[in-house]
């Protein structure tokens, strides 16, 4: 890598003395773009410099292909520093120019780059779609280097979907192709990804071998960013093996390279990792120094995710030292910031919360896309003269689609039952934490279901409300037992701790894939109709209908059930409570439906 950069710089120095017009100008643009790509791993800031100069010169001499390439290089440099949304405008410009020029290679590269960004954002369906488009073009133009890269990127998407078998299939196809083409940089990436796969399967020694193999290739290439990643991955393995001295050494080496190449995102992440290890080792002062540095970097570069993680690590540190007041304060900041980030990136949240059976359906569709748009295209190219065989192949493919569709319908039904069973198991676990309210969630679920039916909601909504009600208090699993079972009035601090259960519930379930908006409803079930509730002061239709129904059912069940700290107020008091506060604390439509249910059928749990 160092030799390549030095050679390109020497060539650029010679050509700068000549006029930047015609063929000389295009050659200079191409050199600048090559330098930008050769530098983005070791010195991403210089990538911006080279790409900017190439972009300006391309526009000046009317070199459209060079302009497209410089936009793509600029986007790669920005994306490498985590500025994904900013990089997209450069990739969009590159895509428009490549489309205008009908440049297949440029289009394939752009699809790959955009797919990587979507993958980093967690928008896996869009990532897979773009990588498959790139794969089809790479095969059509017979570009094996790009083809291996596309295969590797598809493997990354399946790994993030936790489909490790498919991930391994695509990783190994990429590895074999790179061995054939002699792509050393690509081989380093393949070994690294296979190592990550081994780590996720729990094969830590095997993972370490792959990471070290990748590191050796990256050192030979002088790939600083690649070396940095390998050090961090090796450090993670030693952390899992509880070999903290070794992991500390690798994290510090990774941090040193991050400082050298001005990768502030990596510096922040490694400061947090070092702080975490020092906390485990009991070196609290040094840990605090690194964690504060990590927090300051996250504030300087304005990355909310890193800032939230810094607060979480600081909370863990203070908890280890016994300073629970500061621990609670920093955890609260972490929770608030996380909530804000989810609000800003709702599109990403929706994609991460894709229901499990829908995800499986998308995977089936992706396979069909591959079969129909890649393998079928290859068949067409190879058998242009054999129309009858092509027709037979198409019929066979249609039969396969029909068979897969039937299989998918069966698997979706099984998957739905499995998710429902998981919900019920979680509900039992929650109630085992607080025996004084045993059966509370089931009773709330039954009443919520009847209210939803009375309101004429769809079967899908009714099922969602019932299932979410079963775990609406899951956050209480993290509240100390002595507070939950207290038979006298709680202190203000204890009340504040109890009131975090909705956020804790959201944090527990926000990354779990359900066919219903479980985490969002849990977060909102203490919001009120007039906006005086918590945590976000939502009101009226800003609150999801599921949360509005559960809120009414929750209070009715609570006032008609025993609690260790008070007698049972009774059904009349419960009806009086929701009637008096209809339109204030509770949705009037939900209150009317609840009273109708009680009038017609009584309480379902009496």
C-alpha positions in Angstrom: 0.0 0.0 0.0 2.8 2.4 0.9 4.6 1.6 -2.4 1.5 2.1 -4.4 0.8 5.6 -2.8 4.4 6.7 -3.3 4.4 5.6 -6.9 1.1 7.4 -7.6 2.3 10.6 -5.9 5.5 10.5 -8.0 3.4 10.2 -11.2 1.1 13.0 -10.1 4.1 15.3 -9.4 5.4 14.8 -12.9 2.0 15.4 -14.6 1.3 18.6 -12.6 3.9 20.5 -14.6 1.9 19.9 -17.8 -1.3 21.8 -18.8 -4.5 20.3 -17.3 -6.4 20.0 -20.5 -7.4 17.2 -22.9 -5.8 13.8 -22.3 -3.4 15.2 -19.7 -6.2 16.6 -17.7 -8.1 13.2 -17.7 -4.9 11.4 -16.7 -4.5 13.8 -13.8 -8.1 13.2 -12.6 -7.6 9.4 -12.8 -4.4 9.6 -10.8 -6.1 11.8 -8.1 -9.0 9.4 -7.8 -6.6 6.4 -7.6 -4.7 8.2 -4.8 -7.9 8.9 -3.0 -8.8 5.3 -3.0 -5.3 4.1 -2.1 -5.3 6.6 0.9 -8.8 6.2 2.4 -7.8 3.3 4.8 -4.5 4.8 6.0 -5.3 8.6 5.7 -9.0 9.2 5.0 -8.7 13.0 5.4 -6.3 13.0 2.4 -8.9 11.1 0.4 -11.1 14.2 0.7 -8.3 16.4 -0.6 -7.6 14.2 -3.6 -11.3 13.7 -4.4 -12.0 17.4 -4.1 -9.3 18.3 -6.6 -10.4 15.6 -9.0 -14.0 16.7 -8.8 -13.1 20.3 -9.6 -10.8 19.5 -12.4 -13.3 17.0 -14.0 -16.0 19.7 -14.0 -13.6 22.2 -15.5 -12.5 20.0 -18.5 -15.9 18.2 -18.9 -14.6 14.7 -18.0 -17.9 13.1 -16.8 -16.5 9.7 -16.0 -13.8 11.3 -13.8 -16.5 13.4 -12.1 -18.6 10.4 -11.3 -15.5 8.5 -9.9 -14.4 11.5 -7.8 -17.9 11.8 -6.3 -17.8 8.0 -5.4 -14.3 8.4 -3.9 -15.4 11.4 -1.9 -18.4 9.4 -0.6 -16.2 6.4 0.4 -13.9 8.7 2.4 -16.8 10.3 4.2 -18.5 7.0 4.9 -15.3 5.5 6.3 -15.6 8.1 9.1 -19.2 7.1 9.9 -20.9 10.1 8.1 -23.3 7.9 6.2 -26.1 10.3 5.3 -23.7 12.9 4.0 -21.9 10.3 1.9 -25.2 9.3 0.2 -25.5 12.6 -1.8 -22.1 11.9 -3.4 -23.0 8.3 -4.3 -26.4 9.5 -5.8 -24.5 12.0 -8.0 -22.1 9.2 -9.1 -25.0 6.9 -9.9 -26.8 9.6 -12.0 -23.6 10.2 -14.1 -22.8 6.5 -14.5 -26.4 5.9 -15.7 -26.1 8.8 -18.2 -22.8 7.2 -19.5 -24.2 3.6 -19.4 -21.1 2.7 -17.4 -21.9 -0.8 -16.1 -18.7 -1.1 -13.9 -19.3 2.3 -12.3 -23.0 1.4 -11.6 -21.9 -1.9 -10.0 -19.4 -0.1 -7.7 -22.0 2.5 -6.7 -24.6 -0.2 -5.9 -22.0 -1.9 -3.7 -21.0 1.3 -1.8 -24.7 2.2 -1.2 -25.4 -1.4 -0.1 -22.5 -1.2 2.5 -24.0 2.1 3.9 -27.5 0.5 4.2 -25.9 -2.5 5.9 -24.1 -0.3 8.4 -27.4 1.5 9.2 -29.2 -1.8 9.8 -31.4 -1.5 6.7 -30.7 -5.0 5.6 -33.4 -5.5 2.9 -32.2 -2.4 1.0 -28.5 -3.5 1.5 -29.3 -7.0 0.0 -31.2 -5.5 -2.9 -28.2 -3.2 -3.9 -25.6 -5.9 -3.5 -27.6 -8.3 -5.7 -27.8 -5.6 -8.4 -24.0 -5.2 -8.2 -23.6 -9.0 -8.3 -25.7 -9.3 -11.5 -23.6 -6.6 -13.3 -20.3 -8.0 -12.1 -21.2 -11.4 -13.5 -22.4 -9.9 -16.8 -19.1 -8.0 -17.3 -17.0 -10.9 -15.9 -15.3 -8.7 -13.3 -14.1 -11.4 -10.8 -12.5 -9.0 -8.3 -15.7 -7.0 -7.9 -17.8 -10.2 -8.0 -15.9 -11.6 -5.0 -16.5 -8.2 -3.2 -20.2 -8.4 -3.9 -20.4 -12.0 -2.6 -18.5 -11.0 0.5 -21.0 -8.1 1.1 -24.0 -10.4 0.7 -22.4 -12.6 3.4 -22.1 -9.7 5.7 -25.9 -9.0 5.3 -26.8 -12.6 6.2 -24.4 -12.5 9.2 -26.2 -9.4 10.5 -29.5 -11.3 10.0 -28.0 -14.1 12.2 -28.2 -16.6 9.3 -24.7 -17.9 9.8 -25.0 -20.8 7.3 -25.8 -18.5 4.4 -23.2 -16.0 5.5 -20.6 -18.8 5.5 -21.7 -19.9 2.0 -21.2 -16.5 0.5 -17.9 -15.8 2.5 -16.4 -19.1 1.2 -17.4 -18.3 -2.4 -15.7 -14.9 -2.1 -12.6 -16.5 -0.5 -12.2 -19.1 -3.3 -12.6 -16.5 -6.0 -10.0 -14.2 -4.3 -7.5 -17.1 -4.1 -8.0 -17.6 -7.8 -7.5 -13.9 -8.7 -4.7 -13.4 -6.1 -6.5 -10.5 -4.5 -4.4 -10.1 -1.3 -6.4 -7.2 0.1 -9.6 -9.1 -0.5 -8.2 -12.3 1.2 -7.4 -10.2 4.3 -11.1 -9.1 4.4 -12.3 -12.7 3.9 -10.2 -14.1 6.7 -11.4 -11.3 9.0 -15.1 -12.0 8.2 -14.7 -15.7 8.6 -13.1 -15.0 12.0 -16.1 -12.9 13.0 -18.3 -15.8 12.0 -16.3 -18.2 14.2 -16.5 -15.7 17.1 -20.3 -15.5 16.8 -20.5 -19.3 16.9 -18.4 -19.4 20.0 -15.3 -20.9 18.3 -12.9 -18.3 19.9 -9.6 -20.1 19.2 -10.5 -20.6 15.5 -11.6 -16.9 15.3 -8.2 -15.8 16.7 -6.4 -17.8 14.0 -8.4 -16.2 11.2 -7.9 -12.7 12.7 -4.1 -13.2 13.0 -4.0 -14.5 9.4 -5.9 -11.4 8.3 -3.6 -9.1 10.4 -0.4 -10.6 8.7 -1.8 -9.8 5.2 -2.8 -6.2 6.3 0.7 -5.6 7.8 2.3 -6.7 4.5 0.0 -4.3 2.6 0.6 -1.4 5.1 -3.2 -1.1 5.5 -3.4 1.0 8.7 -7.2 1.0 8.9 -7.2 -2.8 8.3 -4.6 -3.3 11.0 -6.6 -1.2 13.4 -9.7 -3.4 12.8 -7.7 -6.6 13.3 -6.2 -5.3 16.6 -9.7 -4.5 17.9 -11.1 -7.9 16.8 -8.2 -9.7 18.5 -8.8 -7.6 21.6 -12.4 -8.6 21.6 -11.5 -12.3 21.5 -9.1 -11.9 24.5 -11.9 -10.1 26.4 -14.3 -13.0 25.8 -11.5 -15.3 27.1 -11.2 -13.0 30.1 -7.5 -12.4 29.2 -7.8 -8.8 30.1 -4.1 -7.9 30.0 -3.8 -9.1 26.4 -7.0 -7.4 25.3 -5.9 -4.2 26.9 -2.7 -4.3 24.8 -4.5 -4.8 21.5 -7.1 -2.1 22.2 -4.3 0.4 23.0 -2.4 -0.5 19.8 -5.7 0.0 17.9 -6.2 3.4 19.6 -2.7 4.5 18.7 -3.3 3.8 15.0 -6.7 5.6 15.2 -4.9 8.7 16.6 -2.3 8.4 13.8 -4.9 8.4 11.0 -7.3 10.8 12.7 -10.1 8.2 13.0 -12.0 9.8 15.9 -14.8 7.3 15.8 -12.4 4.5 16.4 -10.6 6.5 19.1 -13.9 6.9 20.9 -14.8 3.2 20.6 -11.4 2.0 21.8 -11.3 4.5 24.7 -14.6 3.0 25.9 -13.3 -0.6 25.4 -10.1 0.3 27.4 -12.1 2.0 30.1 -14.4 -1.1 30.3 -11.4 -3.5 30.7 -9.8 -1.2 33.3 -13.1 -1.2 35.2 -13.1 -5.0 35.3 -9.5 -4.9 36.5 -10.4 -2.5 39.3 -8.2 0.3 38.0 -11.0 2.8 38.4 -9.0 6.1 38.1 -7.4 5.1 34.8 -10.8 3.7 33.6 -12.4 7.1 34.3 -9.8 8.9 32.4 -10.3 6.9 29.2 -14.1 6.9 29.5 -14.2 10.7 29.9 -11.9 11.0 26.9 -14.2 8.7 24.9 -17.3 10.8 25.9 -15.5 14.1 25.0 -14.6 12.7 21.5 -18.2 11.6 20.9 -19.4 15.1 21.9 -16.8 16.7 19.6 -17.8 14.7 16.5 -21.5 14.7 17.3 -22.2 11.0 17.1 -25.1 10.3 19.5 -24.7 6.5 19.4 -21.1 6.8 20.7 -22.2 9.4 23.3 -24.9 7.0 24.6 -22.4 4.2 24.8 -20.0 6.4 26.7 -22.6 7.2 29.3 -23.5 3.5 29.7 -19.8 2.6 30.3 -19.5 5.4 32.8 -22.6 4.2 34.6 -21.0 0.7 34.8 -17.9 2.2 36.3 -19.7 4.2 39.0 -21.8 1.1 39.9 -18.6 -0.9 40.3 -17.2 1.8 42.7 -20.5 1.8 44.7 -21.4 5.3 43.6 -25.0 4.4 42.7 -26.2 8.1 42.5 -23.7 8.8 39.7 -24.4 5.4 38.1 -28.1 6.1 38.0 -27.5 9.7 36.7 -25.3 8.4 33.8 -27.6 5.5 33.0 -30.5 8.0 32.8 -28.5 10.1 30.3 -27.8 7.0 28.3 -31.5 6.1 28.2 -32.7 9.6 27.2 -30.1 9.9 24.5 -30.9 6.4 23.1 -34.5 7.4 23.0 -33.7 10.5 21.1 -31.6 8.6 18.6 -34.3 6.2 17.9 -36.7 9.1 17.3 -34.3 10.7 14.8 -33.8 7.4 12.9 -37.2 5.9 12.9 -36.6 4.4 9.5 -33.7 2.4 10.8 -35.7 1.4 13.9 -38.5 0.1 11.7 -36.0 -2.0 9.7 -34.4 -3.4 12.8 -37.8 -4.4 14.2 -38.8 -6.4 11.1 -40.9 -9.2 12.3 -39.2 -12.6 12.2 -41.5 -14.3 9.7 -41.4 -11.3 7.4 -37.7 -11.3 7.5 -37.7 -15.0 6.5 -40.1 -14.1 3.6 -37.7 -11.4 2.4 -34.8 -14.0 2.4 -36.9 -16.3 0.3 -37.6 -13.5 -2.1 -33.9 -12.6 -2.2 -33.1 -16.2 -3.1 -35.7 -16.1 -5.9 -34.3 -12.7 -7.0 -30.8 -14.3 -7.3 -32.2 -17.4 -9.1 -34.2 -15.4 -11.6 -32.0 -12.4 -12.2 -28.5 -13.9 -11.9 -28.6 -17.7 -12.5 -31.3 -17.3 -15.1 -29.3 -14.6 -16.9 -26.4 -16.9 -17.0 -28.5 -19.7 -18.4 -29.8 -17.3 -21.1 -26.3 -16.3 -22.1 -25.1 -19.9 -22.3 -28.1 -21.3 -24.1 -29.2 -18.6 -26.5 -29.5 -21.1 -29.3 -31.6 -23.6 -27.2 -35.0 -22.0 -26.9 -36.9 -25.2 -25.9 -34.5 -25.9 -23.0 -34.9 -22.3 -21.8 -38.7 -22.6 -21.8 -38.4 -25.9 -19.8 -36.0 -24.1 -17.3 -38.5 -21.2 -16.8 -41.3 -23.7 -16.1 -39.1 -25.5 -13.6 -38.3 -22.2 -11.9 -42.0 -21.3 -11.7 -42.8 -24.6 -10.1 -40.0 -23.9 -7.6 -41.5 -20.5 -6.8 -44.9 -22.1 -6.2 -43.4 -24.8 -3.9 -41.3 -22.2 -2.0 -44.4 -20.1 -1.5 -46.4 -23.0 0.0 -43.4 -23.8 2.3 -43.2 -20.2 3.4 -46.9 -20.1 4.3 -46.4 -23.1 6.6 -43.2 -21.7 8.1 -44.9 -18.3 8.8 -47.7 -20.0 10.8 -45.2 -22.0 12.9 -43.1 -18.9 13.4 -46.1 -16.9 14.6 -46.9 -19.6 17.2 -43.3 -19.6 18.3 -43.3 -15.9 18.9 -46.6 -16.1 20.8 -45.1 -18.8 23.0 -42.0 -16.7 23.7 -44.3 -13.8 24.8 -46.1 -16.0 27.2 -42.9 -17.4 28.7 -41.6 -13.8 29.2 -44.9 -12.9 31.0 -44.4 -15.8 33.4 -40.8 -14.8 34.1 -41.9 -11.3 34.9 -44.6 -12.4 37.3 -42.1 -14.7 39.1 -40.2 -11.5 39.9 -43.2 -9.9 41.6 -45.5 -12.6 43.1 -47.7 -9.9 44.7 -49.0 -9.0 41.3 -49.2 -12.6 40.0 -51.6 -12.8 37.1 -51.7 -9.0 36.6 -50.4 -9.0 33.1 -52.7 -11.8 32.0 -55.7 -10.0 33.5 -54.7 -6.8 31.8 -54.3 -8.7 28.5 -57.8 -10.3 28.8 -59.5 -6.9 29.5 -57.5 -5.1 26.8 -58.5 -7.8 24.2 -62.2 -7.3 25.0 -61.9 -3.5 24.8 -60.2 -3.8 21.4 -63.0 -6.1 20.2 -65.6 -3.6 21.5 -63.9 -0.8 19.6 -64.1 -2.9 16.3 -60.3 -3.1 15.8 -58.9 -5.5 13.3 -57.9 -9.1 14.3 -54.3 -8.2 13.8 -54.6 -5.2 16.2 -56.5 -7.3 18.8 -53.8 -10.0 18.7 -51.1 -7.4 19.0 -52.8 -5.7 22.0 -53.2 -9.0 23.8 -49.6 -10.1 23.3 -48.1 -6.8 24.2 -50.2 -6.6 27.4 -48.6 -9.9 28.5 -45.2 -8.2 28.8 -46.0 -4.5 29.3 -44.3 -4.6 32.7 -41.2 -6.5 31.6 -39.1 -3.5 32.7 -39.9 -4.4 36.4 -37.6 -7.4 36.1 -34.7 -4.9 36.7 -36.2 -3.2 39.7 -35.0 -4.5 43.1 -37.3 -7.1 44.7 -37.4 -5.1 48.0 -39.0 -2.1 46.2 -41.6 -4.2 44.3 -42.7 -6.0 47.5 -42.7 -2.9 49.7 -45.9 -2.7 51.8 -45.5 1.0 52.6 -45.2 4.2 50.6 -42.1 4.4 48.4 -39.6 7.3 48.7 -39.3 9.8 45.8 -36.0 8.1 44.6 -37.7 4.7 44.8 -40.7 6.0 42.8 -38.3 7.4 40.2 -36.6 4.0 40.0 -40.0 2.3 39.5 -40.9 4.9 36.8 -37.9 3.7 34.7 -39.5 0.3 34.1 -41.1 1.5 30.8 -37.7 2.6 29.4 -36.0 -0.5 30.7 -38.7 -2.6 29.0 -38.1 -0.7 25.8 -34.4 -1.2 26.0 -34.8 -5.0 26.6 -37.1 -5.6 23.7 -36.2 -2.9 21.2 -33.7 -5.2 19.4 -36.0 -8.3 19.5 -37.9 -9.0 16.2 -41.6 -9.3 16.9 -44.6 -9.1 14.5 -46.0 -6.3 16.7 -44.7 -2.9 17.9 -44.0 -4.4 21.4 -41.1 -2.1 22.5 -42.9 1.2 21.4 -46.1 0.4 23.2 -44.3 -0.6 26.4 -42.5 2.8 26.2 -45.8 4.7 25.9 -48.2 2.8 28.3 -47.8 5.5 31.0 -48.4 8.5 28.6 -51.8 10.3 29.2 -54.5 11.8 27.0 -53.7 15.3 28.1 -49.9 15.1 27.8 -49.1 14.9 31.5 -47.7 11.4 31.4 -44.2 10.1 31.0 -41.6 9.7 29.5 -42.3 12.0 26.5 -45.4 13.9 27.4 -47.3 12.5 24.3 -51.0 13.2 24.1 -54.1 12.1 22.2 -53.4 10.4 18.9 -49.6 10.8 19.4 -50.0 7.8 21.7 -50.4 4.5 19.9 -53.9 3.0 20.3 -52.4 -0.2 21.8 -50.8 1.9 24.6 -54.1 3.9 25.2 -56.1 0.6 25.6 -53.5 -1.0 27.9 -53.4 2.2 30.1 -57.2 1.9 30.8 -57.1 -1.9 31.3 -54.1 -1.5 33.6 -55.7 0.9 36.0 -59.0 -1.1 36.1 -57.2 -4.3 36.9 -55.0 -2.6 39.6 -58.0 -1.1 41.4 -59.9 -4.4 41.4 -56.9 -6.5 42.6 -55.1 -7.0 45.9 -51.8 -5.2 46.6 -49.7 -5.6 49.7 -49.7 -1.8 50.5 -53.5 -1.2 50.3 -56.9 -2.7 50.3 -58.9 -3.4 47.1 -60.7 -0.1 46.0 -63.2 -2.2 44.0 -64.9 -2.1 40.6 -67.1 0.9 41.3 -64.1 3.0 42.3 -62.3 1.8 39.1 -65.2 2.9 36.9 -65.4 6.2 38.8 -61.6 6.7 38.2 -61.7 6.2 34.4 -65.0 8.1 34.1 -63.8 11.2 36.0 -60.5 11.2 34.1 -62.0 10.4 30.6 -60.5 13.0 28.2 -57.9 14.0 30.8 -55.8 10.9 31.6 -57.5 8.4 29.4 -58.8 8.2 25.8 -62.7 8.8 26.0 -63.3 6.2 23.3 -61.3 3.6 25.2 -63.1 4.5 28.4 -66.5 4.1 26.8 -65.6 0.8 25.3 -64.2 -0.5 28.7 -67.5 0.5 30.5 -69.5 -1.2 27.8 -67.5 -4.4 28.2 -68.0 -4.4 32.0 -71.7 -3.6 31.6 -72.2 -6.5 29.1 -69.8 -9.1 30.5 -68.4 -8.0 33.7 -64.7 -8.2 34.4 -63.1 -11.2 32.5 -61.0 -12.1 35.5 -63.8 -12.1 38.2 
